[in-house]
Each structure stands twice: as C-alpha cells, then as structure tokens.
Amino acid sequence: MGRSRWITLSHPLAAVVPVYGHTAATLVINPVKSLEAGDAANVFRITMENHWGTHVDTPAHFFAHGRSVADFGAGEWIFSAPTVVDVPAGAGEMIGVAALQDVDMVCDLVLLRTGFQRHRGQDVYSHDNPGVLAEVGLWLRNHRPRVRALGMDFVSLSARRDRSAGHASHRAFLDPNGSGQPVLLIEDMDLGYSLGDLVQVVVAPLLVRGIDSAPCTVFGRLEGQGGG
C-alpha cells in the first residue's frame, strides 16, 4: 500500500526575487535584533510587494468590491481534486481552452505545467513569460464549475507581449459578478516534480487585512508507491 508524502509547490522567498517585469527585484531583509549583536533572539523586518514570489491573486486584485486574501475561510484554501495539465509553452506563447480538455468535472484546482520555470532567474522568465487567454477563465467558470483556482509555473497569467490581454484574462478569472464562481490565480509556482500521484493541495497565504492578494506557501500531498 502506498504512503503519503508532502512536497512544497512554492518557491522560497530570498533577497533577490524574479517578478513580473523585473528579473531581480530586491526583497529587503533588515535585522531588528540579532544574536550576533548580543540580543536574546533574532528578529527581522522584511519589505516587499505582495505580488512577489509564489502568490495568490484574489478578486480584489482587479475589482474594488471583490474578496481579498483575508476574506476566505480556511477550507477554501484546501483542494482535494487537483489536475496537472502538461502544456509546454515558450516565451510569449498563449495558452487557450484546447489545452484543458482533459480537465474533468470533479477537478477543483488546475495546475498548468509548462516547464517555463527552468528559466526562473533569467531575463526571459520575467520579461517574456507565457500567458493564459481570457477564454480559459470563462470556459472554466461555465463548464468546470468546481474549479476554484488555477496555478502555473510561470511568473504571471499576463504575458508581457500583450498586457491588455493579460488584464482581460485576470478579469475573466476573478470577476465576482461573472458567471459561476471566481477562479483564484496562483502564480510563480514550483511544479518541477513528478506529480502523477498528487491528490491534495493546500495553499497557505499570508493573511493581511487591507491588501488584495498575498505571498503564499503551497503544499502538495502525493499518494502512491513513491510516497515516503
């Protein structure tokens, strides 16, 4: 009988972070207290933007009346029927509905694995990433109503070659007044694992009142002979 194994599907934050449009954004880490300085404990102050690193976009990112990251209940961050969609995509390529035809009716989380994360830290990762067409958000909301989130192994849903199309895509996924329920977006994920036995995903965002979206740590549970 197989055993469960948990893996991390998010990139750790570091002093240098590749973000949308910036190959090397600087996350500022300042020591407030330090063992080396003779203090009783280490304490750090961290300064960054809330869309850096692996993060989740909520409706409030594009809609003033949409729910923000702190408005979701604990159970809404747990996904028990994830589907990994392997869709190789290069710089600037747009992903459409045709890539998602194997997503079934019980799926609650779609993970787009393009392989583009191999470029993370390079200029192309931040400046010429693939994107997802608005038609995907509309199709999921109308035809796969159980899907509550879409994750991806590239920096943003928006391809920088056509930012207006990217804005339209965000709105299609996140519009709180659209057909069906909004589909959250988990950008800049680490999907470089064998995920054939993925059975559960838990998203743990930083819960801060007053911001739209937040960095998150994402955990995946594998169930199979490879577990350990």
C-alpha positions in Angstrom: 0.0 0.0 0.0 1.3 3.5 -0.9 2.2 6.1 1.7 1.6 9.8 1.7 4.4 12.3 1.1 4.2 16.1 1.3 6.1 18.4 -1.0 6.3 22.2 -1.4 5.0 23.7 -4.6 6.1 27.2 -4.0 9.5 29.0 -4.3 11.1 30.2 -1.1 11.5 34.0 -0.9 15.0 35.3 -0.9 16.8 38.7 -1.0 16.6 38.6 -4.9 13.2 37.7 -6.3 12.3 37.3 -10.0 9.0 39.1 -10.5 6.8 40.2 -13.4 8.8 42.8 -15.4 11.8 42.7 -13.1 14.5 40.0 -13.4 15.9 40.8 -9.9 13.6 42.6 -7.5 15.1 43.2 -4.1 13.4 41.9 -1.0 14.9 44.0 1.8 15.7 41.9 5.0 16.9 44.1 7.9 17.8 42.7 11.3 15.9 44.3 14.1 17.5 42.1 16.8 20.5 39.8 16.4 22.1 37.0 18.4 25.4 38.1 16.9 24.9 41.6 18.3 24.1 40.2 21.8 20.3 40.3 21.7 18.3 37.5 23.2 16.8 36.4 19.8 16.8 37.1 16.1 14.1 39.4 14.7 14.0 40.7 11.1 12.0 43.3 9.2 11.0 42.3 5.7 10.0 44.8 3.0 8.5 43.5 -0.3 5.5 43.8 -2.6 2.6 41.5 -2.1 2.8 40.0 -5.7 6.4 38.9 -5.4 7.3 35.2 -5.4 4.7 32.5 -5.3 1.5 34.3 -4.5 -2.3 34.1 -4.9 -4.4 36.7 -6.8 -7.9 37.2 -5.4 -10.8 39.1 -6.9 -9.8 42.3 -5.1 -6.7 42.5 -7.3 -8.8 43.8 -10.1 -12.2 44.5 -8.5 -12.8 47.0 -5.7 -15.8 45.0 -4.4 -14.1 41.6 -4.7 -13.0 39.5 -1.9 -9.4 40.0 -0.7 -7.0 37.4 0.7 -8.2 37.7 4.3 -11.8 37.2 3.3 -11.5 33.5 2.5 -12.3 30.7 5.0 -9.7 28.0 5.9 -11.5 25.3 3.9 -11.4 27.4 0.7 -7.6 27.0 0.6 -7.8 23.2 0.5 -8.1 21.4 -2.8 -8.8 17.7 -2.9 -9.1 17.1 -6.7 -6.1 18.8 -8.4 -5.4 18.2 -12.1 -2.0 18.8 -13.6 -2.1 19.9 -17.2 1.2 19.5 -19.1 1.2 22.1 -21.8 4.7 23.0 -23.0 4.9 26.8 -23.6 7.7 29.0 -24.7 8.3 32.7 -24.4 5.2 34.8 -25.1 3.0 31.8 -26.0 -0.6 32.0 -25.1 -2.5 29.0 -23.6 -6.1 28.6 -24.7 -9.0 26.3 -23.9 -7.8 23.5 -26.1 -5.1 22.7 -23.5 -7.7 22.0 -20.8 -10.0 19.5 -22.5 -8.8 16.7 -20.2 -9.9 18.5 -17.0 -12.8 16.6 -15.6 -15.9 17.7 -13.8 -14.6 16.9 -10.3 -11.5 18.9 -10.6 -11.2 21.8 -8.1 -7.7 23.0 -9.0 -5.9 23.2 -12.3 -2.1 23.3 -12.4 -0.6 24.5 -15.7 2.9 22.9 -16.0 4.7 24.5 -19.0 8.3 23.8 -18.0 8.9 27.5 -18.2 10.2 27.6 -14.6 13.5 26.3 -15.9 14.1 30.0 -16.9 13.5 31.3 -13.4 16.1 33.9 -12.6 16.8 34.7 -16.3 15.5 37.8 -18.1 13.1 35.8 -20.2 11.2 34.5 -17.2 10.2 38.0 -16.0 10.1 39.8 -19.3 8.6 37.4 -21.8 6.6 34.8 -20.0 3.8 32.7 -21.4 0.2 33.8 -20.7 -3.3 32.5 -20.4 -6.2 33.7 -22.6 -9.3 35.1 -21.1 -11.3 32.3 -22.8 -9.8 29.8 -20.3 -11.2 31.6 -17.3 -14.6 31.9 -19.0 -14.6 28.2 -20.0 -13.7 27.0 -16.6 -16.4 29.1 -14.9 -19.0 28.0 -17.3 -18.1 24.4 -17.9 -15.9 23.2 -14.9 -17.8 24.9 -12.1 -15.9 23.0 -9.3 -12.6 24.6 -10.3 -11.7 27.3 -7.7 -8.1 28.1 -8.6 -5.6 27.9 -11.4 -1.9 27.6 -10.7 1.0 28.0 -13.1 4.8 27.5 -13.2 5.5 31.0 -14.7 5.5 34.4 -13.2 2.1 35.7 -14.2 -1.1 35.0 -16.0 -0.4 38.0 -18.2 2.1 37.7 -21.0 4.1 40.9 -21.2 3.9 40.9 -25.0 0.2 41.8 -24.7 -0.5 43.2 -21.3 -4.0 44.4 -22.2 -4.9 40.8 -23.0 -3.5 39.8 -19.6 -5.7 42.3 -17.8 -8.7 40.9 -19.7 -7.6 37.4 -18.5 -7.3 38.4 -14.9 -10.8 39.9 -15.1 -12.3 36.8 -16.7 -11.0 34.6 -13.9 -11.6 37.0 -10.9 -14.8 38.9 -11.7 -17.0 38.4 -8.7 -20.1 39.2 -10.8 -19.2 36.8 -13.7 -20.8 33.5 -14.5 -20.1 30.9 -11.8 -17.6 31.5 -9.1 -14.3 33.4 -9.4 -11.2 31.3 -10.1 -8.2 32.3 -7.9 -4.8 32.5 -9.5 -1.6 31.1 -8.0 1.3 32.5 -9.9 5.0 31.6 -9.9 4.6 28.0 -8.6 7.3 25.3 -8.4 5.8 22.4 -10.4 9.1 20.7 -11.1 8.1 17.4 -9.5 6.7 14.1 -10.7 3.0 14.9 -9.9 1.2 11.8 -11.2 0.2 10.9 -7.6 -0.9 14.4 -6.5 -4.1 14.0 -4.5 -4.3 17.2 -2.4 -3.1 20.8 -2.4 -3.1 23.2 0.5 -2.5 26.9 -0.1 -1.3 28.9 2.9 -1.4 32.7 2.1 -0.1 35.4 4.3 -3.3 36.8 5.8 -3.1 40.6 5.9 -6.1 42.8 6.2 -6.1 45.7 3.7 -4.2 44.1 0.8 -5.7 42.4 -2.2 -3.5 39.4 -2.6 -0.6 37.8 -0.8 2.5 35.6 -1.0 1.7 32.0 -0.2 3.3 28.7 0.6 1.7 25.8 -1.3 1.9 22.2 -0.1 1.0 19.1 -2.2 0.3 15.6 -1.0 1.4 12.7 -3.1 -0.3 9.3 -2.5 1.4 6.3 -4.1 4.2 3.8 -4.1 6.7 6.6 -4.3 5.5 8.2 -1.0 7.8 8.2 1.9 
